[in-house]
Amino acid sequence: MLVACLAIPLAAIYYAALCLLRPFAECRKCEATGHREIRGKTKVCRRCRGRRYRLRYGRRLHNHWRRTRELGTR
């Protein structure tokens, strides 16, 4: 039981550190190529817009929180 109680906070700390150190991750949709083959045609990946990397969800939440805080404290 103690291990389960410690696993969730440790996983959250690990993910927060990962978002801080490496805010971008490889796109899973196009497998970091920037293009997808749909019905025999090659198209630019919509998720990463051809950049091959996407912003992590945790980093996106952090950026939103920071912008909201800055606008509220001015």
C-alpha positions as CSV (number, residue, x, y, z in Angstrom):
1,M,0.0,0.0,0.0
2,L,2.8,2.4,0.8
3,V,4.5,1.7,-2.5
4,A,1.3,2.6,-4.3
5,C,0.9,5.8,-2.3
6,L,4.5,6.8,-3.2
7,A,4.3,5.8,-6.9
8,I,1.8,8.5,-8.0
9,P,3.6,11.5,-6.5
10,L,6.9,10.2,-7.9
11,A,5.4,9.7,-11.3
12,A,4.0,13.3,-11.2
13,I,7.4,14.7,-10.1
14,Y,9.2,12.7,-12.9
15,Y,6.7,14.0,-15.6
16,A,7.0,17.6,-14.3
17,A,10.8,17.4,-14.5
18,L,10.6,15.8,-18.0
19,C,8.3,18.7,-19.1
20,L,10.8,21.2,-17.8
21,L,13.9,19.7,-19.3
22,R,12.4,18.4,-22.6
23,P,9.2,20.3,-23.4
24,F,8.9,18.8,-26.9
25,A,8.3,15.1,-27.7
26,E,8.4,13.3,-31.0
27,C,5.0,13.2,-32.7
28,R,3.4,9.8,-32.3
29,K,1.0,10.2,-35.2
30,C,3.6,10.5,-37.9
31,E,6.4,8.8,-36.0
32,A,8.5,12.0,-36.2
33,T,8.6,12.1,-39.9
34,G,6.4,15.2,-40.4
35,H,4.3,13.5,-43.1
36,R,1.6,10.9,-43.1
37,E,0.4,8.7,-46.0
38,I,-3.3,8.8,-46.4
39,R,-5.0,6.9,-49.2
40,G,-1.7,6.6,-51.1
41,K,-0.9,10.3,-50.8
42,T,1.7,11.9,-48.6
43,K,0.3,14.8,-46.5
44,V,1.7,17.0,-43.8
45,C,0.9,15.7,-40.3
46,R,-1.9,17.7,-38.7
47,R,-0.8,17.1,-35.2
48,C,2.8,18.4,-35.5
49,R,2.2,20.5,-38.6
50,G,5.3,18.9,-40.3
51,R,7.7,20.0,-37.5
52,R,8.1,16.4,-36.3
53,Y,7.8,17.4,-32.6
54,R,4.8,18.3,-30.5
55,L,4.5,20.2,-27.2
56,R,3.9,17.9,-24.2
57,Y,0.5,18.2,-22.5
58,G,2.1,19.1,-19.1
59,R,4.2,21.8,-20.7
60,R,1.1,23.2,-22.5
61,L,-0.8,23.3,-19.1
62,H,2.2,25.1,-17.5
63,N,2.4,27.7,-20.3
64,H,-1.4,28.3,-20.0
65,W,-1.2,28.7,-16.2
66,R,1.8,31.1,-16.5
67,R,0.1,33.3,-19.1
68,T,-3.1,33.4,-17.0
69,R,-1.1,34.3,-13.9
70,E,0.8,37.1,-15.7
71,L,-2.3,38.6,-17.1
72,G,-4.0,38.5,-13.7
73,T,-1.1,40.1,-11.8
74,R,-0.5,43.1,-14.0
